[in-house]
Amino acid sequence: MLVDSCVWSLALRRRRPSLEPEVCELQDLVREDEACLLGPIRQEVLSGIRERSQFEQLREHLGAFPDLDLVTADHELAAEYFNRCRARGIQGSHTDFLICAVAQRLEIPILTTDPDFHSYARHLPVNLHRPRAAASWVHERSG
């Protein structure tokens, strides 16, 4: 599972623990050794931290997760995805489209709270992962 920076930030950068379904899902993925990270995501999560001690602690936590390897084709596909979405009036960051490209190449879903990914998924062959706890809660409520 490719975990987006917004989920890592919810889990690791808040003063109080988050109970968001995506954070609970990340905890499960970590226990199952299924959480994946990209270098640009690591950079986003570590950026903007004012206190050196907090930066070092967060860097140590993320150090347990090796970066997935990026290849030239990932960058090319990310540019193609950027162009495809832009032609349809959808804006996005280069990192978002790189996440989509890597997820497509490795055939793994993306865990994110970023609503932009739902727009991308309407035009790109990406699979967004829905937290299992949220899915079971919805099933219980509708049953």
N, C-alpha and C positions, 0 to 999 in steps of 0.2 A: 504494500500500500504506500503510495507516494503522499506524504503528509505535507500540506502547504504551510507556509510560514505563519499564517493567522492562527492555525490550530496550535502549533508549537508555542506561539506567543501567549495564547490563552492559558496554556498549561504551565508555562515556565516563567512568564514575565509578570504575572499578577502577584500582588502582595497577599491576597487571599486565594485559596484554591477555587478554581472554577468548577461548577457542576454542569457545564454545558455538555450535551450528549457527545459532541466531538472530542472533548477532553477525556471523557470516560472511555470512549472508543480508542483514543490514542493510548491510554493506559493499558487497555486490553491488547492492543497491537504490540506495545513494547514487551509485555509479558509473553506474547506469542512469537516474539522476534520477527515481526512482520512490518515494522515501521521503517520507511525509507526516507532518505534525505538527499537533497542536491546541494552542491556548494553554494549556488546563488540563494537558496532558501536559508542556509546557515548564515550567510552574510546578512540577509534581511533581518533575521531574528536577533543577531548580535548588534545590529546597527542602532544607534540612538540611545545607547545605555550610558548614562552620565557617570555612575559610580563604578570605579575600576573593580572593586570587590564583587559587585553584582555581575559585571561583565565576565570576570574570571570564573565565577560560579556557574553562570549560564554556559560559558564555553566548555567547562568541565562536563556538565550534563550532556551537552550535544556531542562531546567527544566520544561518547559511547556508540554513536551512530556514524558509520563510515558513509562518505558521499558515494552515490551511484556515479559510475563513470559516464561522462558525456562524450559523444562522438560528433564528428563534423555533421553527419546527417541530422542530428538533433537540432543543431542551430539552423540548418537549411529548412527543415520542416517547420520549426518555430517561426521563421520568417514567412514561409508559405501560409501558415495559419494566421499570422498577423495580417497579411495581405488579404486573405479570404474574409476574415472578419471585418476588417476595415472597409472592404468593398460593400459590405452589408450594413455599414454604419455602426459597427461594434468596436469600441476602443478597448485596448488592454495593454498591459505592460509586457515588455520583452520577457521578463521572468515568467509571467503567467503562461505565455505561449511556449516557452521552453519546457515548463512543467507538463503542458499538454503533449508536446512532442515526445518527451521521454516516456511519459505514461503510455502513449500509443505504441512506441517502439517496443517497450518491455511488456506491453499488454497487462498493465496493472492499473487499478482504479486510483482516483485522487480523493483524499479526504481534505475537505476545505469548508470554511464558513463564508467564503467570499462569494457573494451572489453573482459576480461577473462570470464565474465558471458555468453557471446555468445558461447564460447567454452563449458562451462558447460552445457548450455541449449541443446546442440546437444546430450548430453548423460544422462542428468538428467531431471526428470519431473518438471522443473521450468518454470514459466511464467514471461517473462520480459515485463515490461510496457513501452510502447512507449509514450512519451509526446503527449498529445492531440493536442497542438498547432503545433508541428512538423508534426503530422499525417495530420492535415488539410492543412498545407502548401504544403506537398507533393501532396495531393489530388488536390489542386488548380493548382499546376504546371503541373500535368499530365492531367488535364481536359480540 
